Amino acid sequence: MKDARVLLFGAILAVVLLSGLNVPAEEKGQWLKGNLHTHSLWSDGNDYPEMIVDWYKEHGYNFLALSDHNVLLSGQRWTGANTNRGGSVALERYVAKFGTNWVELKTEAGKTAVRLKTLAEFRGKFEEPGKFLLVPGEEISAQYKVLPIHMCVSNIRDVVLPQTGGSRAEVLQNNVNAVLEQRMVTGQPMIPHINHPNFGWALTAEDIMGVKGERFMEIWNGHPVVHNYGDKDHASVERIYDIVLTKRLAELGMEPIWCTAVDDAHHYLGTVEKESRPGRGWIMVHAEKLTPESIIAAMEAGDFYASSGVKLKEIRREKDKLAIEIEPEEGVTYTTQFIGTRKGYDTKSEPLPLKGGNPFPTTRKYSDEIGMVLAEVKGTSPCYNLKGDEIYVRAKVISSKLKENYYQKGDLETAWVQPLVTGVK
């Protein structure tokens, strides 16, 4: 029964996807800035959820999901006031911001604890119709053997316990199935999205490409240990993404996966370079309303882009071109790479030769014809005119501006535009 429901749900999502593929985003609503991957003291973050939400709202975000590991922000939860990850520094800031009438403390056997407020308790302090929204979230933190396999769920209603499986791909599929089952049973729109494939070198393109019902994966994550750019033995996350897109569209007959950028923020105190700080990566969704339903519908239709700093005014997906209008910043120049795979590409692959006895799974080596740069355009109005043999075309807008709150020193502010899928016949 579960498999039947998942297949039905996948078919429904495909209809939603195809209906929105080539609709110009500017006709569908407003740009909304949000982050769907954030941690607090409810799991392994180092600050109180209200402090975190306040930061994002004050920095111009329209929506936020607190996605703590394997937990929702509900029920009774006490933590050591001076011994939790934030310690006395976080507590002092918390009390100064919200006052002693809000912060709830108790002392037993000489030890002081503070109660973590639930989402239901504090969301009224921050939410404003049309301005700011809190989206219930969870990071399902599963594993295969010792490998961490994580995915966030946005607008979740009930906790999804981590699912197991006989392979990395099966663990992914079983967790996606559990989310889609909850969506089907409850009728509440919710979406799973695959997190940081290179964290712990846990996932390969081969693990991800065949997952049914999954629509999103992180192409960029602000946490300093997620290996966005790969290494000598491992493909970068962008390379993984292009392989996944190509295989799903051209060989597996599946819908594309859209790409996201996130903070994966854990650290909010001080300015230590190697910490995972807020404000590094986000998505800009072109939605009709600031509601979970409208945001999810727009994301499922691909009406959003990922960014680490570059702002876009407009994205036009048409039958014969992909066109972008960049919101320029004074003194900054822009180079847009149009990236894709053409029909007739070399489909062969081979295991990547490992050096030094690397024990971790590795994406196979594929032809450079997969995810190649089809064109490179300077300026603030880049456009790619289709030649007719593209399977998909996506855009990566790279600015000349160094990213101050960087993932890796030397990073340039960038935006990633969802692929225009042109067909494979």
N, C-alpha and C positions, 0 to 999 in steps of 0.2 A: 504493500500500500504506500509506504513512504517513497519508494522509487517512482511509482506512478505519479504521486503528487509533485515530486521534484521535476519530472519530465514535463508535466503540465505547466508548472510554474515557469520552467525554462522557455517553453513555447510562448507564454504570455509576455515574458520579458523580451523575447526576440521581436515580437510585434511592436512593443513600445520602442525598442531600439531602432527598428527600421523606419518607423514613422517619424523619428526625429533626426535621422542621419544628415539630411541635407537642408534642414530648415535654418535660415539665417538666424543666429542667436539674437540679433538686435531686435527682432520682431517678437520676442517671447518674454520680455520682462526687464528686470534690473540685475545689475551685477551685485552679488552678495559675497563677502569675504568670510571664509570659515576655515577652521582646523578641526579635523576629526580624529586626532591621535594625540592625547594629552594624559598625563598621569599626576596623581595627587597622593596625599598621605593615606588614601584608601588602599593604595598598594605600595609602589616603590617610588613615588614622587616625594619631594621634600618640603611641600607647603600645603596649607589648608585649601580646600576646594574654593572657598569664597575668595581667598586672596588671588588664586589663579584666574578665576572667572573675572574678577575686577580688572586684572591686568589686561586680559584680552579685550574686554569691552572698552577700556580706556584707550587701547591702541587701535581702535577702528574696526574691529571684527564685528560681523553681523551674526555669526553663529559659532558655537563651540560644542564639542563633545568631550566630556571627561571619560576617558576609556581605560579605566583601571583594570588590572589583570584579574580575570575570572571572578569579577564581582561587580554588582551594581551599587550605586550610592544609596543604599536603603538599609533599614534595620539599625540596631544598636551597635556602635563601634566606638570603643575607647582606645586611646593611645597614650603612651607615656609623654607627659607634657614637656619634659626636658631630655628624654632619651629617644624620641622618634627621630626620623631622618632629618627633620628640620631643627630639632632641639630647641633650646631657649631662644635663639635668634628668631626662628619662625613664630614662636609663641608671642614674643614681645611685639612683633609686627602685627600679628593677628589681633591681639588685644587693643593695640593702638588704633587700628583701623575700624574695628567693629564694636569695641567696648566690652566692659565686664558684664553688661546685661545680656549680651549675645553669646559670649564665650562661656562655655559650661565646663567647670572644673570640679574635681573631687580629689580628696586626699585620703588614702588608706595605707596604714602601716608605714607612714612617713613618705609615701610615694604619691606624687601628684599626676593625675591623668586628665586628659581633655577629651570631650566627646566630639567625634566628627559629625558634623551636620549632614543630613541627607539632602539629596537633590530636591526632594519635595519641599523640604524646609527652606532652602535658600534661593530657589529659582525665582521666587517672587521679588527678591531684592534686586534682581538684575534684568529680568526679561521686560522688554517693551515691544508692543506690537509694531511690526514694520521696522524695528531698529535692532533688536538683539534677541537671540533665541538660544536656549540651551537644549541640546539634543542628547537624549539618554544614550550612553555608549558602554561598550565592554571590549577589552582586548582578550579574545580567547587565546590563551597561551598553552598550546598543546605541544607535544614533542613526538618525534620518532627516534627511538633509542635515546641518544644524548642530544639530538639535533632539535633546536627550538623552532617550532612551526606556529607562527602567530598570525591572527587576522583580527581586525577590528570589526565590530558590528555597530552600525549607526541607527538610531531610533529603535533600539531593542526594548522589549517589554519585560522579559524574564531572562535570568541568567542562563547562558548556554554553557554547560560543563564541557571541558575539553574532551574531544573525541579521539579515540585511538585508531590504529589501522596497521595493516601489514606492510605498508610502504609509505614514503613521503607523500606521494600523490594520493594515496588512499586516506591518509590523515587529513589532507586538505579537503578532499571530496566529502568525507564524513562530517567535517565541521561546517562546510557550506550547506550540506544537506540539512543539518540540524537547524541552521538559521532559516533556511527556506521553509522548513517544516513549521517553525514557529510563525513565520509570516503567513503561511497558508492557513494555519489553524486560527490565528488571532485576527487576520485581516488587516493587521497593522503594517504599513510599508516599512521595511527595514532592509539594509544592504550589508553584506559582508564584503570586506576588501582585504586582499592579501598584503601583509606587512613585510617590509625590509627582507627581500629574499636572500640577501647575502649576510644577514645577521647570523653569526655562527656558521656561515657557509652552508646553510641548511637546505636551500631550495635551488633547483636548476630550472632552466627553461622547459626541460622535458617533464618535470614534475607539475608545472603550472599549466602547460598548453592544453591539456586534455580535460581540465576540471570543468564540469558542467554546472551552469547556473552562476558561475563567478563572473563578475563584470568589471572588477577594479583591482588594480595593484599599485603599490607605491613605486613611482619612478625615481623619487628623491625623498630622503628622510634626513632630518636634521640631527639625529643622534650620532655622536662621533665614532661609534663602533659598528656601524651597520655596513661598511664597505661599499658605499654607493659606486665607487669607481673600480671595484674589482682589484685583482692583483695579477701576477704573472701566471697563476694557475686558474684564475676564475674570471669569468666574463663580468663586465660592469652590469649594473641593473638596467641601464638603457639598452645594452646589447641583449640582455635577457628579454626585455620587453619587445624588441623588434623581432626576435626569433619567435616568441610566443604569438605575436600578431600574425606574422607570416604563416606559420604552421596552422593556426586556427582558421584563418581565412582561406588559404589556398589548398590545404591538404585535409583538414579535419572537418570542413564544412560547418564551422562554429562561428558564433558572433564574436566581435572583437572584445578585448578587455580595454577599458579606459584607464588612463594613468592619473595618479594623484601625487601631490607633494604635501608633506606633513612636518610638524615639529618633532613629534614623539618626545615632547618636553618632559623632563623629570626634575630639573634643577632651576630654582627661582631665586636663590639667595647668592649674593656675590656675583662675580663676573669671571669665574674660572673658565679658561679657554676650552678645556677638554670636556666640559659638562654639556648636557643636552638642554639648551636654553630655549625659551619661547620666542616666537617671532621669526623663525628661520624659513619655514615653508608653509604654504597654504593653498587652498583652491579658491577660485573665483567662479561662482555658479550663476548662470543667467536664468533666474527663476521668476515666475510670475508673482509669487508671494514669499514672505519670510515665514514659511511653515515647513515642518518636516516632510509633509506630503509633496509640496511643490519643489523643494530642494531635491528630494530623491527622484522625482519624475524627471527633472532637468538633468540630473547626473546620469540616469539610465539612458537618456536620449543623447548623451555626450555633449550637452550644452554647458560646458565648463572648461576651464583650463587650470593647469597647475603652475605655481610660481614660487620663486625664491626672491622676488623683488621687482621684476618687470611687470608693468601694468599694460593691459590691452584695452582699447576702446571698443573694438569690434572684431568679430570673426565671421567670415562669410564662407559657408560651404555651398558651392554651387555645382551643377553638373559637369562643368568644364574647368573649374578652378577652385583653389583655396586662397582666400585673400584675408589679410590682417591689417588692422589699423592699430599702431602702437601709440600709447599715451607717452609722449616724449618728456624727458627730463633734461633741463638745461645743462649743456656741457657733456651729455652722454650720447654715444653713438650706438647703433644697433645692427647686428648681423643676424639674419634669419636663415637657418638651414632647413630646407624642405627634405625630409627623410622618408624613404619608402622602399618598397620592393616591387620589381617589375615582373610581369608574367614571363614564364620561361626561365626563371632563375634556377641556378644549380641547386638541386634538392639534397645532394649528398652531404653527409656529416661523418665525423670520425671522433673518437675519444681524444680529448685534449691530453697531450703528453704531460704527465705530472713530474714535478721536480722535487727532490728531497723527500720522497715517500709521503706526499700529501694524503692524509687519510680521509679528507672531506669530499663529498660529492661535487662534481664539476660539470657544468654545461658543456655539451659536445662542441666541437669546432665546426662551424658552418661557413659557407661561402660568403665572401664580402659582398655578394650581390644581394644579400639579405640586409635590410636596413641601411642602404647606402644613401649618401647625400646626393639627391637628384639635382639640386640647385642651391645656390647661395646668393642671397640678395641683401644689399645694404639699404639702410634708410628706415623710415617709419611707416611705409605702406607696402610691405612685401606681398608679392602675389606669385602663385605658381599656377601656370596653365597646364592642364593635363595633356599628356601626349596620347593617351588612350590605352597604354599597356601597363599602367600602374595597378597594383593590387590595393595599395593604400598609400596615402601621403599624409604625413604629420609634419608639424613645424616645431622647431626649437629656436626661440628668440634669445640671443645672447647679447647682453649689453656690455659696454666698456667699463661699467662701474663695478669696482671691487665691492664684494659683499662684506659689510662691516661685521654683522653677526653671522660669521661663516661656519659652515660645516668643516671645511678644510681651508687653510690659509691660501689665499690666491684665487678663491672662487669668485666668479663674476655673477652678478644678478641675472637670472634666466627665467624664461617661461616656456612651458611645454603645452602645445595645442593638440587636442585630441585628433586622431587620424580621420581623414576623409576616406571612407571605404568606397572604392570604385568598381569592385567586382573582380571575379577570377575566371570567367568563362573565356 
